[in-house]
Amino acid sequence: MKQTILVIDDEQSIRLLLENFLSKTYTIISKADGMQALEWLEGNLPDLIICDIQMPVMDGYDFLQKLRQRGYTKHTPVIMLTGVETSKERIRCYRLGAQDFLQKPFNPEELSEVIKKNLFPIHYALKW
């Protein structure tokens, strides 16, 4: 059974790109903003979340904060994927509970490795 990744981004082109790139290995669920994602999470639990920061209705910061306040999603790994890249935003995401932070445009190979690292943290390294 494939692991499930929840992708949250207001740009449909990014959602489609991630779906096409990741759907060979993972089941991908896409939502356009944090509110839609929280509603979906009421009855579902993904293995990992990839979330944009700048979105309408509910941005990535608010989503991440609400996600971490829920008991059953408290430990779900989150990768922030955003066009906003400053140390301040990165630190804010880490403080809110994100595991990783990648800037758009992203390198698909790097994203793939970051996903593996978060899904299999102990067994990630091929060579020690």
Summary of the structure (lengths in Angstrom):
residues: 128
radius of gyration: 13.6
end to end distance: 28.0
largest distance: 44.2
contacts: 381
relative contact order: 0.16
helix: 40%
strand: 18%
